[in-house]
Amino acid sequence: MGWIFLASLVIALAVVHKPFGDYMYRVYSGTKDTAVERVVYRLLGVRADAEQRWPVYARSLLAFSIISILVVYGMQRLQDKLWLSLGFPPVTDHVAWNTAISFVTNTNWQAYSGESTMGHLVQMAALAVQNFVSAAVGMAVAIALVRGFARKNADTIGNFWVDLVRGTLRILLPIAFVGALVLVAGGLVQNFVGPHEITTLAGNTQNMTGGPVASQEVIKELGTNGGGFYNANAAHPFENAASWTNWFEIFLILVIPFSLTRTFGRMVGQVRQGYAILAVMATIALASVVLTNVFELSGNATVPQAVGAAMEGKEVRFGVANSATFAAATTLTSTGAVNSFHDSYTPFGGMMTLFNMMLGEVAPGGVGAGLYGMLVLAVITVFVAGLMVGRTPEYLGKKIGSREIKLASLYFLVTPVLVLVGTAVAMGNKAGLAAMLNSGPHGFSEILYAFTSASNNNGSAFAGVTVNTPWYDVALGLCMVFGRFLPIIFVLALAGSLARQTPVPESAGTLPTHRPQFVGMVVGVTIVLVALTFLPALALGPLAEGLM
């Protein structure tokens, strides 16, 4: 059944890939604005027909994000004075800081229990709004980079405000609306029940915190939210009711980042280039899903061998296979939602969730972030191949010179520095060590996972470590900020550099970047770069635990 579950998921993604990718191409390439969009532009004071150079695009993005952080922080601190607060007190300063940073950076790491910390208005007007717009920001950056490849002798890469509004109103909102209806039909809760009210569900009287759970769940599974309304996250029956809703949520996690490769191919005028990037993503993703399932279905401990699988930490409604597939999907993307406890996985199964994030979440990655991350890796691959044959590297007709490779290298180096330095600092001070609930390699894996998740803007948690402390809230918040915006600045600078170039005609010495050979090279470069960077850390954590 697990293989049927996976096969049907692959088929569904293949079916929607072309029409949905083409639709997003029309959204970002069209010149006509809807009436609602024109109203939004007037409110923002934006000229929709005025394009921006990359520094202006970057400043617009940063200004929007800074204002968003201040608004989300302020709403949390003033929660007790707001409507629909449910009687909850203001969120503490360090948690409010961490949460504001988390949702604006599309990480959505939660150091608190949502149902017992925040009222409905903060959940909806602050957090859920950021679930949309932070994802739209990532998509805008990806499209800006694609324009850099597609344009020639150009100083501009688009208009940030137009890309933000179109991505939100034409892509994310419609999918969330339809998806919410599907999940409500599947049994998810959509109401405004308070925390102390009693609701009867399936004949059982249960104490529950209600709220717009279905809407928040579909937003989460669009790859934009690592948190959930309930502390149990997507393992809670009010957030994930049955096996088929579990399938649907995984589909939502993957559909946009996989389909964006079609959009990329259409925008650069070579659909086969999009298929090549899709093949790289699919190869890595399928390998990860299969390995995670194998490690969880054939655990080497006494109990897993006795029962045939590692069932600890899994929800019985989904079983081991579907939980492992969800875990791989959520860590391969920037979703971060969980329907099982990764802390309870076998050492090698837990290592796969770590490794997925360490790849940079590029297979298929976050909404937008996966595409621009994979394109940066393609640039690095082309540069390496050029060095091997002694030829100036080119990708999609653009020369990859010293400026371009420096920007690509800086992009790649940001998250490893944050992960490794953050983990080292946490392991070297009392505040960091005091939060560990486990010792030895497993305890180290918990700390490593926390900083990997924050720095890669994933948002999932390994659990087993108490992160709701001032030290961790500040440290992980800094990792989320730098892990989000530094790579974005480098990507936009790369887009501007590429857009200014005059395309180089193909010649006999041009490396074909649409063939299986190039696909294999990108896969190899991606894995080798991660292995060289993170192998020592993995050796101290999950590898050491698995070999004990």
N, C-alpha and C positions, 0 to 999 in steps of 0.2 A: 504493500500500500504506500510505503514511503517513496518508492521509485515511481509509482503512478502519480503521486502527488507532485513530484518534481517534474516528471515528463509533461504533465498537463500544464504546469506553470510555464515551462519553456515554450510550449505550443501557443499558449495565450499571448505571451510576450512577442512571439514571432508574428502572430496575426495582426497585432495592433502597431507593430513597429513602423511600417510604411505609412499608413494613413495618419497616425498620430504625429510622426516625425514631419510629414509634409504639412500638417496643420500648424505645427510650431514654426516651421519655415515661413509660412504665410503670415503668421502673427508678427514675427520680428522683421520681415522683409517688406511688409505692406506699407503703403503710404497714407491710407485712410484711417482716421480715428473715429471711434464711436462717439455718440452724444455724451455718454457718461465720462469717457476719457477726456473729452474737451472741457467738461466741467471741472474735472480734477486738475487739468493743466492750468485753467484760469485761477483756481484756488491756490495752486502752487506758484503762480506767476511764471510759468514755464512756456517757452515757445517750442512747440512740438517739432517744428521744421528746422530748428537750429541745432546743428550737430556740434559735438565737443571734441577737442583734442584730449589725449589721454590724461594729462595732468588735471584738466577741468573735470573730466569724467570721474577721476579718482577723488578729487575734492568734494564733488557732489555726493558720492557714495559715502565718504567718511563723515561729512556733515550730517547726512541723513541718519547714519548709524549712531553718531554721538548724541543727537537729539533724541533718538529712540531709547538709548540707554538711560538718559536723564528722565524721560517720561515713565519708563517701566520702573525705574528705581523709586521715583517719587510716588507713584501709585501704590507701591508696596508699603512704603513708609507711612502713607496716609490712609492705609486700608480701613482702619476703624472709623474713619469719617466719611467713607464712601458708601454708596448704595449697594445693597446685596453683599455686604461684608460678612454676613452670617454670624456676626458677633466675634469674629476673629480679631485679635490685637494686631498692631502694626508688625510687619516682618522686621526682624532684627537687621541692623545695618550691614553686617557682613554677609548674611544670607541674601538680603536685597541686592547688594552689590554683585554677588556671584550669580544670582538668578537673572538680573538685568543683562549682564555681560553674556550669560549663557544663551538666552533666547535671541538676543540681537545678533549674536555670532552664528546662529543656526546650530548651536551645540545642544542646547536644551538639557544640559546636565542638571539634575535636581538633587540638591543636598537635603531635601525636606520631603515630608509626606504631603502631597498636593491636597488631599481631601481634608486634612486637619490643619492646614497652614494658611490657605488663601481662599477668599470669598469668590463668588461667581464673577463679579465685575472685573476683578484683577485677572482672573483666569481668562475671561473673554476679551476684554478691551486691551489688556497689556500682553499677556502671554500668547493667546491664540492669534492676535493680530500679527505678532512677530513671527509666528509659525508660517504665515503667508509671506510677509514682505522680506524676511531674511532669506527665505528660499528664492524669492524673485530676484534678490540681489545676486545670489550665486549664479542664477541663470543669465542675468544681465552681463556678468563678467565673462561667462563662457561665450556668449554671443559676441561680445566686444572682441575677444581674442579671435574668434572665427572670422569676423570682419577684417581683422588685421591680416589674416592669410588671404582673404578674398579680394581685398582692395589693392590698388596700385597707385603709387605717387599721391597718396592721400594723407592729409594731416589729421583727419577726424576718424573716430571709431564708433560713432553713434551718439545717442543722447541717453544718459543714465535714467532720467526721469521717465522718458517714454518707454524704455526697456522695462523699468520697474513696474510701471502702471499696466502695461500690456501683459507682462508675465503674471501679474496678480489677478487682473480682471478677466483675461481671456483663457488662461490655462489653469491656474491653481484653484480659483474660486469655483468654476464649473465642475471640475473633477471632485472637489470636496463636497459640493452640494449633492451630486448624484451618488457619490460614495457614501455619504452620511445616510441617505435614504436606504441604500442597500444594507448598511450595518444596522440601522434601526429595525428593518425587516428581519434581520438575523438575531435580534434580541438585545442589542445594545440600548442603553438608557439615554433618553433625550428629554430632560425635564429640569425643574428647578427645585427639587426636593432638598430641604435643609439637612444639616448633619445630625439632628436629633429626632427626625421624623421617621416613622416606621412605614415600610413599604412591603407589600406582599408580592413575592415573585415565585411562580411555579409552586404555590401552595405553602411556601416557607416564609415566615415572618423574619425579616432581617433588618438590622440597623445599618443604614447606608447614608453616604453623602452623595447626593445626586449631582445634577449639573449637566451641562451640554456635552456629555461624554461622547456620544456618537460623532458629533462634529469634530471634537478635539482628537478623537481616535483616527479619523480619516485624514486629518491634517498631519497627524503624527506619522502615519504610514506613507504619506507622500514623500517621505525622506526628509521631513523638515522638523521633526520633533523627537528628541531622545527621551522625553519624559511622558508622563501620563497623569490622568486625573487621580488615579488610585496608586498607592505605593506599590501594589503588586504588578502595576504596569499592564502589559498585554497578556499576562497570565490570569488577570482578573476576569471573571465571567461577564461583568458589565462592560469590559473593554474588548473582550475577545470571546465570543459566546460559544463557538463550535469549531469543528475542524474546517468547515468551508469558509467561515469568516477568517480563520487563520490563513487559509490559502489566499483569500481576497486581499488581506492586509499585506502579505508578502508581494502580491502582484502590484499593489499600489506603491510599495517601497521601490520596486525595480522599473516600473513602466516609464517614468520620465527620463531617468538617466540613460537607460538603454535606447530609448527613442530619439534622444538628442543627437545620437550619432548619425541618424538619417538627416536630421536638420543640418548638421555640419556638412554632410556630403552635398546636400542641395545648395547650401550657401556658397561653397567653394567651387561649385559647378562640376564636381566629380563625385558622383554617388558611390563609386567603388572605393574612394578614400574613406567614406563613412563606414562602409562595410568592413574595411580593414581594421579601423578602430574598434568597431563592434566585435570583430573576431578576437581581438586582443582581450577585450573586457570579458567576453563570454568564455574564453579559454581559462582565464584566471578564476573567474567566478565558479565555473563548473568544477574545476579542480578543488577549489576551496570547499564547496558544498559536499562533494563526494568524500574528501578527507575528513571533514568534520563529522559526517555521518558514520564513517568507518570507525573513527576513534571513539565515538559514543556508543556505537552498537557492538563494539568488541573491546570493551574496557579490560585492562589487564589485572584489575584488582579481584579479590576473591568473590565479593558479592556480585559485581557486574558479570563475571564469568558464570556464576551460579544461575542468575536470572536471564542471562542472554543479552543484557544491555545495561548501560549506566543510567538508571532511572532516577537517581537522587537529584532533586532540584528541578525535575520536569513536571509539567502539568499533565495529569493522566488523560485529560480530554484530547490532548494532541499526541502524546507518545514521544518516544525518543527521536525518531526520524524527522518528524515535522518540526520538533523543537530545534533540532540541530540545523535544519534548513533555514529556519527563522533566524537562528543565531548567526549563521554565515551571511545571510542577506543583510541583516541589520548592521553588521560590522564591516561588510564590504561597501556599504553606503554610509552616509552620515546620519542615518536615522537614529540609531541608538535605542530604539524600543526593544524590550526583551519579553519573551513569553516563557522563559526559564532562567534559573540562576546560573550564570556563567561561572561563578565561584565553585559550583558543585560539579562542573564538568571534569572529565578525566584530564590529567595533566596535558596530554597532547591535544585533546579537544579544546581546552582552554587556550592553549598556545595558538591554535588556528584563529580564534577570535582576536587575539592580540596581533597576529601576523597580518590579518586582513586589514586592520587599521594602520599598521606600520607600512603597508604598501602605499599608503597615502589615500586609501579609499578611492581607488580609480577603476574598480571592476564591479559594477559600473560607477561606483562613487556616489557622492551626494548630488543633489539637484543642481546641475550646472558645475559644481566643484569637481565632480568626477570627470567631466569632459575636458575642462581646462587643465586638470592635473594630468590626464592621459596625453593630451596634446603636448604638454611640456616634456613628458617622458619620450614622446615621439621625436621631439626636437633633439633631446640628448642622444637618442639612439642614432639619428641621422648624423649627428656630429661625430659620434664614436665610429660609425661606419666610414665617414669621410676620412678620419685619421688613419684608418686601416688601409685604405687604398690610395692615400696621398692626394685626395681631391677635396676642393672646397665643398662642404656639405650643403645640400639644398633640400628643402621640404616644401612641396606644393608651389614650386617655382620661386621660393624666397631663399636667399642665401642665409645660412646660419653662421654669422661672423662672431667676432669676439664679444660684441655687446649682447647679442642674442643668447649666446651660451652662458655668459656671466649671469644674466637675468634668470635663465633656466636653472643654473646651478644654485643660485641664492634661493630660488623657490624651493628646490628640493631640500636644502640644508636647514631651513627654518624649523620644521617640526622635529627632526631628530635632535637638534640642539635643545629644544624645549623639553622633549621627552626625557632625554638622558640627564640633562642638568637638573631638571625638576625632580626626577627620581633620586638622583644622587643627594641633592639637598635634603629631601624628605627622609632618606635613610641615614642622614648624618646629623639630625637634630632631634631633640626630645619631643617636640610637638608633632613631628612627623611619625616617629616610632610609637608614640603613645596611642595613636589611632589604630594601630595594627591589632587585629583580633587573632591572627595566626602568626607563627614564627617560621623560620626556615625559608626554603624556596617558595612555598605557597604564599607566605606573607609578603615576600618580595614581589611576587607576581601581582598581588593585589595593588601594591603601590605603583608598580610599572603600568598596570592596566589603567589606573586612574589618570596618570599623566599622559598616557598614550591617547586615551579617549578625549581628554580635554584639549590637548594640543592639535589633534586631528579633527576637532569639532564634531566628534561622534555623539557623545552624550550617554552611552551605555555605561554600566558599572559592573565590575567584577564582584562587588559586594565584599563583605568580610573586612571592610575598613571603614572606620567612622570618619567621614569627610565633612560632617556638619560642625566644623570648628573654625574659629577665626583664621587660623593659619592655613588650613586647606582651602577655605573659601577664597582667601586672597590669592594664594599661590596658583590654584587651578583657574581662577578668574584671569590672572595675568597670562597664563598659558593659552586660554581661549582667545583673548584679545590679540596677542601677537600671532598665534597660530592661524587666525582668520585673516587679519588685515595686512600683515606683511606679505604673504603670498599673493594676495589680491593686487597689491601695489606692483609687485614684480610682474604679474601677468598682464596688467594694463600697460605697463611700460613696454613689455614685449610686444603687445598688440600694436602700440603706437609705432614702434621701430619697424615692425613688419609691414604695416600699412604704407609707410613712406617709401618702401622699396619699389623698384621696377622689376617685374617678374623676369626670371632668367629662363630662356627657352630650354626645353628638354634636349638632351644630346645623348650620344651613345654611352657616355659615362655617368649619366644620371641614375641614381639608385631608385628603382621602382618601389614606391611606397604603398602599393595596393596588392602586392602578391603575398602568398603564404610565407615566403622567406622573410619579408619585413615584419610580418605579424609575429613570427617566431623570435626575431631579433628584439622586438619591443618587449615581448614577454620575458625573454632572457635578461635584458638590461634591467627591467623592473625588479625581478626577483633577486638578481645579483646585487643591485644597489642596496636593497633592503637587507639582504643577508650580510653584506659587508658592514653595514651600519649597526644592525641590531642583534647580530648573532651572540656577541658576548653577554648582552643583557638577557637574552632568551636562555642562554646556557646557565645563568645564575638562577633563573626562575623555573619555568615549566619544563625545560629539558632536564634540569637536575632532578626535579620532582618525579618526572616520568621514568627516569633511569634508576631511581633509588630502589 
